[in-house]
Protein backbone atom coordinates (compact mmCIF):
# COMPACT_ATOMS: atom_id res chain seq x y z
CA UNK A 1 0.00 0.00 0.00
CA UNK A 2 1.50 3.30 -1.10
CA UNK A 3 -1.22 5.66 0.10
CA UNK A 4 -3.34 5.17 3.22
CA UNK A 5 -6.57 7.18 3.20
CA UNK A 6 -7.57 7.31 6.84
CA UNK A 7 -11.00 8.37 8.06
CA UNK A 8 -11.25 9.03 11.78
CA UNK A 9 -14.85 8.27 12.67
CA UNK A 10 -16.87 9.15 15.72
CA UNK A 11 -20.62 8.55 15.52
CA UNK A 12 -20.99 9.45 11.84
CA UNK A 13 -22.65 6.27 10.56
CA UNK A 14 -24.83 8.27 8.16
CA UNK A 15 -21.81 9.87 6.49
CA UNK A 16 -20.02 6.54 6.12
CA UNK A 17 -23.01 5.15 4.22
CA UNK A 18 -23.24 8.25 2.02
CA UNK A 19 -19.59 9.05 1.28
CA UNK A 20 -17.66 5.78 1.47
CA UNK A 21 -19.03 4.35 -1.82
CA UNK A 22 -17.77 7.22 -4.05
CA UNK A 23 -14.50 7.28 -2.11
CA UNK A 24 -13.88 3.58 -2.65
CA UNK A 25 -14.76 3.90 -6.32
CA UNK A 26 -12.34 6.80 -6.79
CA UNK A 27 -9.15 5.26 -5.46
CA UNK A 28 -6.25 3.96 -7.58
CA UNK A 29 -5.02 0.43 -6.95
CA UNK A 30 -2.11 1.47 -4.74
CA UNK A 31 -4.34 3.29 -2.23
CA UNK A 32 -6.44 1.87 0.59
CA UNK A 33 -9.19 3.25 2.81
CA UNK A 34 -8.90 2.65 6.54
CA UNK A 35 -11.52 3.74 9.08
CA UNK A 36 -10.23 4.32 12.60
CA UNK A 37 -13.13 4.48 15.04
CA UNK A 38 -12.97 6.65 18.16
CA UNK A 39 -15.32 4.54 20.28
CA UNK A 40 -18.52 5.22 18.34
CA UNK A 41 -21.83 4.24 19.93
CA UNK A 42 -24.11 4.79 16.92
CA UNK A 43 -23.56 1.50 15.11
CA UNK A 44 -20.73 2.72 12.88
CA UNK A 45 -18.65 -0.44 13.31
CA UNK A 46 -21.64 -2.68 12.61
CA UNK A 47 -22.39 -0.66 9.48
CA UNK A 48 -18.80 -1.03 8.31
CA UNK A 49 -18.84 -4.79 8.85
CA UNK A 50 -22.19 -5.18 7.10
CA UNK A 51 -21.96 -2.71 4.21
CA UNK A 52 -18.20 -2.28 3.69
CA UNK A 53 -16.46 -5.55 4.60
CA UNK A 54 -13.57 -4.65 2.27
CA UNK A 55 -12.67 -1.62 4.40
CA UNK A 56 -10.04 -2.17 7.07
CA UNK A 57 -11.11 -0.84 10.46
CA UNK A 58 -9.08 0.14 13.51
CA UNK A 59 -11.35 0.19 16.58
CA UNK A 60 -9.74 2.51 19.13
CA UNK A 61 -12.24 1.78 21.90
CA UNK A 62 -12.73 5.33 23.13
CA UNK A 63 -12.76 8.92 21.91
CA UNK A 64 -9.17 10.16 21.76
CA UNK A 65 -10.12 13.22 19.76
CA UNK A 66 -8.86 14.10 16.30
CA UNK A 67 -5.24 14.23 17.43
CA UNK A 68 -5.07 11.16 19.63
CA UNK A 69 -7.18 9.08 17.26
CA UNK A 70 -5.04 9.80 14.23
CA UNK A 71 -1.80 9.37 16.16
CA UNK A 72 -2.86 5.93 17.33
CA UNK A 73 -4.16 4.90 13.91
CA UNK A 74 -1.04 5.95 12.00
CA UNK A 75 1.15 3.86 14.31
CA UNK A 76 -0.53 0.79 12.83
CA UNK A 77 -0.08 1.73 9.17
CA UNK A 78 2.76 1.28 6.70
CA UNK A 79 2.43 3.62 3.72
CA UNK A 80 4.49 6.27 1.97
CA UNK A 81 1.69 8.83 2.19
CA UNK A 82 -0.97 9.35 4.82
CA UNK A 83 -4.23 11.04 3.83
CA UNK A 84 -6.33 12.48 6.66
CA UNK A 85 -9.92 12.56 5.41
CA UNK A 86 -13.06 13.62 7.29
CA UNK A 87 -16.07 11.32 7.14
CA UNK A 88 -18.20 14.20 5.78
CA UNK A 89 -16.08 14.68 2.64
CA UNK A 90 -17.51 13.85 -0.79
CA UNK A 91 -14.97 13.07 -3.51
CA UNK A 92 -15.16 12.52 -7.24
CA UNK A 93 -12.99 10.40 -9.52
CA UNK A 94 -9.44 11.65 -9.88
CA UNK A 95 -9.23 13.70 -6.69
CA UNK A 96 -6.28 11.82 -5.18
CA UNK A 97 -3.92 11.45 -8.15
CA UNK A 98 -2.96 15.17 -8.49
CA UNK A 99 -2.10 15.31 -4.78
CA UNK A 100 0.14 12.24 -4.89
CA UNK A 101 1.70 13.40 -8.16
CA UNK A 102 2.56 16.75 -6.59
CA UNK A 103 4.24 15.03 -3.65
CA UNK A 104 6.15 12.74 -6.00
CA UNK A 105 7.48 15.64 -8.07
CA UNK A 106 8.17 18.03 -5.17
CA UNK A 107 10.39 16.30 -2.60
CA UNK A 108 10.52 19.48 -0.51
CA UNK A 109 6.74 19.41 -0.02
CA UNK A 110 5.73 17.76 3.25
CA UNK A 111 1.98 18.40 3.12
CA UNK A 112 -0.55 19.19 0.43
CA UNK A 113 -4.30 19.41 0.08
CA UNK A 114 -7.05 20.10 -2.48
CA UNK A 115 -9.39 23.03 -2.87
CA UNK A 116 -12.32 22.66 -0.52
CA UNK A 117 -15.84 23.38 -1.82
CA UNK A 118 -19.09 23.48 0.11
CA UNK A 119 -21.51 20.57 0.37
CA UNK A 120 -25.05 21.14 1.66
CA UNK A 121 -27.64 18.59 2.77
CA UNK A 122 -31.12 19.30 1.42
CA UNK A 123 -33.96 16.86 2.08
CA UNK A 124 -31.64 13.93 2.62
CA UNK A 125 -29.67 14.68 -0.55
CA UNK A 126 -26.21 16.25 -0.78
CA UNK A 127 -25.75 19.18 -3.14
CA UNK A 128 -22.33 20.34 -4.37
CA UNK A 129 -21.51 24.02 -4.68
CA UNK A 130 -18.78 25.98 -6.47
CA UNK A 131 -18.43 28.15 -3.36
CA UNK A 132 -15.42 27.57 -1.13
CA UNK A 133 -16.04 25.88 2.20
CA UNK A 134 -15.19 27.48 5.51
CA UNK A 135 -12.79 24.87 6.92
CA UNK A 136 -10.00 25.30 4.37
CA UNK A 137 -11.15 26.94 1.12
CA UNK A 138 -8.02 27.38 -1.05
CA UNK A 139 -5.41 27.16 1.66
CA UNK A 140 -4.78 28.94 4.92
CA UNK A 141 -2.63 31.64 6.44
CA UNK A 142 -2.53 33.55 9.77
CA UNK A 143 -2.91 37.26 10.38
CA UNK A 144 -0.55 39.22 12.62
CA UNK A 145 -2.62 38.31 15.68
CA UNK A 146 -2.44 34.58 14.98
CA UNK A 147 -6.01 34.34 13.67
CA UNK A 148 -6.44 31.78 10.85
CA UNK A 149 -7.97 32.79 7.53
CA UNK A 150 -8.05 31.27 4.05
CA UNK A 151 -7.71 32.21 0.44
CA UNK A 152 -11.36 32.27 -0.53
CA UNK A 153 -12.67 32.74 3.01
CA UNK A 154 -12.33 35.49 5.61
CA UNK A 155 -14.31 35.12 8.84
CA UNK A 156 -17.72 33.68 7.82
CA UNK A 157 -17.64 35.02 4.25
CA UNK A 158 -16.67 32.64 1.45
CA UNK A 159 -16.05 33.29 -2.24
CA UNK A 160 -17.39 31.51 -5.29
CA UNK A 161 -14.59 29.62 -7.02
CA UNK A 162 -14.13 31.21 -10.45
CA UNK A 163 -10.56 29.96 -10.85
CA UNK A 164 -9.04 32.90 -9.00
CA UNK A 165 -6.87 30.55 -6.92
CA UNK A 166 -6.05 27.98 -9.57
CA UNK A 167 -2.46 26.80 -9.78
CA UNK A 168 -0.44 25.21 -7.00
CA UNK A 169 0.37 27.66 -4.22
CA UNK A 170 2.43 27.36 -1.06
CA UNK A 171 0.49 28.37 2.05
CA UNK A 172 1.02 28.11 5.79
CA UNK A 173 -1.61 25.41 6.32
CA UNK A 174 -4.15 23.20 4.60
CA UNK A 175 -7.25 21.83 6.25
CA UNK A 176 -7.22 18.57 8.16
CA UNK A 177 -10.53 17.73 6.48
CA UNK A 178 -8.41 16.49 3.56
CA UNK A 179 -4.65 16.56 4.07
CA UNK A 180 -1.87 14.50 2.47
CA UNK A 181 1.44 14.15 4.30
CA UNK A 182 4.54 12.06 3.97
CA UNK A 183 4.84 9.31 6.53
CA UNK A 184 8.49 10.29 7.02
CA UNK A 185 7.49 13.85 7.97
CA UNK A 186 4.69 12.59 10.21
CA UNK A 187 7.23 10.53 12.13
CA UNK A 188 9.79 13.35 12.15
CA UNK A 189 7.27 15.76 13.70
CA UNK A 190 5.80 13.19 16.07
CA UNK A 191 2.39 13.35 14.42
CA UNK A 192 -0.27 15.71 15.75
CA UNK A 193 0.07 17.45 19.11
CA UNK A 194 -2.20 15.44 21.43
CA UNK A 195 -2.92 18.49 23.58
CA UNK A 196 -5.14 20.00 20.87
CA UNK A 197 -7.70 17.15 20.93
CA UNK A 198 -9.49 18.77 17.95
CA UNK A 199 -9.42 22.04 15.99
CA UNK A 200 -6.31 23.88 14.74
CA UNK A 201 -4.16 20.79 15.18
CA UNK A 202 -3.55 20.69 11.42
CA UNK A 203 -2.43 24.34 11.46
CA UNK A 204 0.06 23.47 14.18
CA UNK A 205 1.26 20.42 12.23
CA UNK A 206 1.73 22.43 9.03
CA UNK A 207 3.43 25.31 10.84
CA UNK A 208 5.88 22.94 12.54
CA UNK A 209 6.67 21.42 9.15
CA UNK A 210 7.24 24.87 7.63
CA UNK A 211 9.63 25.78 10.44
CA UNK A 212 11.73 22.79 9.40
CA UNK A 213 11.95 24.10 5.86
CA UNK A 214 9.22 22.03 4.22
CA UNK A 215 6.61 23.32 1.78
CA UNK A 216 2.87 23.18 2.44
CA UNK A 217 0.90 23.40 -0.80
CA UNK A 218 -2.64 23.65 -2.13
CA UNK A 219 -2.98 21.67 -5.37
CA UNK A 220 -5.89 23.20 -7.27
CA UNK A 221 -6.14 20.32 -9.75
CA UNK A 222 -7.82 18.44 -6.92
CA UNK A 223 -11.12 19.46 -5.35
CA UNK A 224 -13.35 17.83 -2.73
CA UNK A 225 -16.64 18.84 -1.11
CA UNK A 226 -17.00 19.26 2.66
CA UNK A 227 -20.24 19.22 4.60
CA UNK A 228 -18.72 20.58 7.81
CA UNK A 229 -19.94 20.39 11.38
CA UNK A 230 -20.31 16.63 11.24
CA UNK A 231 -18.81 16.02 14.67
CA UNK A 232 -19.10 19.35 16.49
CA UNK A 233 -21.74 21.85 15.45
CA UNK A 234 -20.59 25.42 14.74
CA UNK A 235 -22.57 26.67 17.76
CA UNK A 236 -21.13 24.07 20.15
CA UNK A 237 -19.70 25.61 23.38
CA UNK A 238 -17.04 22.87 23.40
CA UNK A 239 -16.02 23.86 19.86
CA UNK A 240 -15.69 27.48 20.97
CA UNK A 241 -13.58 26.45 23.95
CA UNK A 242 -11.29 24.34 21.76
CA UNK A 243 -10.81 27.16 19.25
CA UNK A 244 -9.79 29.72 21.88
CA UNK A 245 -7.58 27.35 23.83
CA UNK A 246 -5.94 25.82 20.78
CA UNK A 247 -5.18 29.19 19.25
CA UNK A 248 -3.01 29.87 22.30
CA UNK A 249 -1.39 26.43 22.04
CA UNK A 250 -0.71 27.12 18.37
CA UNK A 251 1.17 30.32 19.17
CA UNK A 252 2.99 28.76 22.12
CA UNK A 253 4.28 25.95 19.92
CA UNK A 254 5.38 27.99 16.93
CA UNK A 255 5.61 31.73 17.47
CA UNK A 256 8.95 31.84 19.37
CA UNK A 257 10.70 29.78 16.68
CA UNK A 258 9.10 31.88 13.93
CA UNK A 259 10.27 35.15 15.53
CA UNK A 260 13.74 33.68 15.99
CA UNK A 261 13.93 32.62 12.34
CA UNK A 262 12.73 36.05 11.20
CA UNK A 263 15.33 37.86 13.30
CA UNK A 264 18.09 35.57 12.02
CA UNK A 265 17.05 36.32 8.45
CA UNK A 266 17.08 40.05 9.11
CA UNK A 267 20.61 39.81 10.51
CA UNK A 268 21.78 37.98 7.39
CA UNK A 269 20.14 40.55 5.07
CA UNK A 270 21.60 43.53 6.93
CA UNK A 271 25.08 42.04 6.74
CA UNK A 272 24.75 41.84 2.96
N, C-alpha and C positions, 0 to 999 in steps of 0.2 A: 504494500500500500504506500503510494507516494504522498497522497493528500488525504488527511483525516478531517472530515467535516463534522464538527462536534456541536450538537444541540444540547444545551443545558436546560433541562425541563423541570418545572415545578408547577404542577396542577394546571397544565395547559393541554389536556386531552383533546379538546375541540380543535386546537390549532394543529396538533399532530395529525389528526384525521384530514384536515383541510390542506395542509402545506407539505406534508411528507411525500405524497404521490408525485407532484411536479418536481420536487427536489430529487427524488430517486431517479426519475426519468431523465433529468438534466445532466447527470454526472458522467464524466468519462470513465473508462474502465479502470484507471489507476487511482480512483478516488473512492472513498467509502464513507457512509454516514454512520455516525455513532451517536446514540442518545444517552447522555448521562442524566440520571434522575435524582433530584435533590429531595428524596423522601416524599414524593407526591402521595396524596390521599384521595385523588379523584378518579382513580382507575386508569391512570396513564400507562402503567406497566402492563396491565391486563390488555389494554388496547394495542399496545405494541406487540405483545405476544400473539394476539389474535389476528390483527390486521396487517402487521409488518414483521413477520417472523424472520425476514432476511436482514433486518436491521439489528446490529449489535447494540446491546444495552449495557450500561454500567450503573447498577443500582447503588447509590451512595448511602441510603438508609436514613438520612436526615437532611435538613436544609442548611447547607454550608454557605449559602449566598452565591452570588455570581463568581466571586473571587475564589472562595474555598472549593466550590464545586468544580470549576474549571481546573484549578491546580491539582486536585485529586484525580480528575479524569485524565488529564494529560500525562500523568505519571504512568498510566497503564497503556499508553499508545506509542507506537513506533512508526513515525512518518516523517518525511522531509518537511512538509508544510502542515501546520495546524490552521483550520478555519473555524473561528468562533462564529456561530450562527444562531440567532434568536429563533425561537419556535414560531414567532408571528411574522416571519419573513416569507414572502412569496417570490420564487425565482422563475425565470424562463430559460429555455435552452440556450446554452452558450454563455451563461453568466460567469462560470468559474474559469474557463480557459484563458481569457485575457488577464486575469489576476495572476495565475500561475505563470503565464508567459512573461509577464512583467518581472516577476521575481527571478525567473530563469535568466533573463537578459540584463538584469540590474543587480549584480551581487552586493552592491552597497545598500540595497533597499532591504530593510528588516521587516517592514509591515506595509501592507497595502489594503485598499478597500474599494468598493464600487461607489457609484453615485447611489444615493438613497432617495427613492420616490415614495409618495404617500399611498397608502392602501386604506380604504374605508369599507366598513361592513354596513351593508344596507339590506335589511330584510333577509338576513341569513346568507347573502351573497357578498363576495368581496370585489370591490371595484378599484381598478388601478387608475392613478392620476399621474399627469406629467408634472405636478407640483412637487418640489422637494419636501422631504419629510424632516420633522424637527430634530430627530436624534442625531443626524449626521450630515444630511444634505450633500454638499459636494466637498466635504472635508473641513476640518476644524482648526481654529486658532484660539488664542487667548488675548484679551485686551490687557492694558497696563495694570489693571486691578486683579488680574487672574481670573476674570469671568470668561467662560467658554462661549464662543460663537462660531458660526459656520459660513462658508461661502454658500449663498443661497438661503440663509436663515439668520436673522438677528432677532433676539428675544423670541416672541411668539409669531413673528411675521416670516413667512416663507415665500420664495419666488417660484414662478413657473419656469420650468427648464426649457429654454429656447436654444440651448447649445452654448450659452454664454460661459460655461465652465468646462467645455469639452477640451480634451487633451490632458495628458497626464500632468499632475501638478504635485509638487512636494508641499506638505502641510505639517502642522505640528501634531495633529491627531486625526485618526479616522474612528468611526463609531464601532463599538463592540457588538452592535447588532449584526454586523457582517465584517469580519476582520481576518485577514490572512497574515500569518507570521511564520518565520522560519523556526523550526524546532530548536535549532542551535542558538538562536537569539533568545527564545523562551527560556532555555536552560541557563544561558548566560545571565539573564536578568532575574532569574529565580521566579519566573511566572508573574502572576498578578499579586499585588500587595494585599494580603488577607485582611488587613485592617479596614479596607474599604467596604467589604461585604458586597455592596452593589452601588452603582452610579459613580462615574468619573474614574473608575479603575482603569478603563482603557486609555483615558487621557494621560494618567500617570504612567502607564506602561509605555505608551508612545513617546512621552517626554523623556523618560529614562533612556529609551533607545536612542533618541536624538542626541542626548548628552554624551553618548558613546560614539557619536559620529555617524550613525546610521540614518538613512533616508526613510521617511514615512510618506506614502504616496497615494493619491486618489487616481484610480485608473478609470477614465470616463467611458471606455469601451464596454465596461460592465455596469449593469444597473439592476438593482433589486427593489422590491416594494415592501415597506414596513408598516405594519398596523399600529404598533406602539401601544404602550400601556397594558400589555398583556399580563404582566405580573404585578406591577404596582401602578395603580391609577394615578393620573397627573395630579389629582387633588388629595392624594394620600398624605397624612401628616408624617408617616414614617419616611416617605419619599422626600419630603421637604427637609426633614432632619438629616437624612443621608446626604442630600445635596450640600447643605451648609457645612456639615462636619467634614465631608470629603473634600470640599474645596480648600479647607484649611490643611488637610493632610496632603493634598496635591502640592500646595505651595511649600509646605514643610519639607517634602521629599525632594523637590526639584529647584526651588528658587535660589537657595544659596549657591548651588553648583552653577546655575545659569548666570548669576551675577558675577561669580568668579571667572567663568569663561569669557564673559563680555569684557571685564576689566583687563584680563590677560590679552585679549585681542586688541584693545585700545592701546595698551603699552607697546605691542608689536608695531601697530600702525604709526604711533608717534615717533618711534625710533627710526622708522623709514623716512 
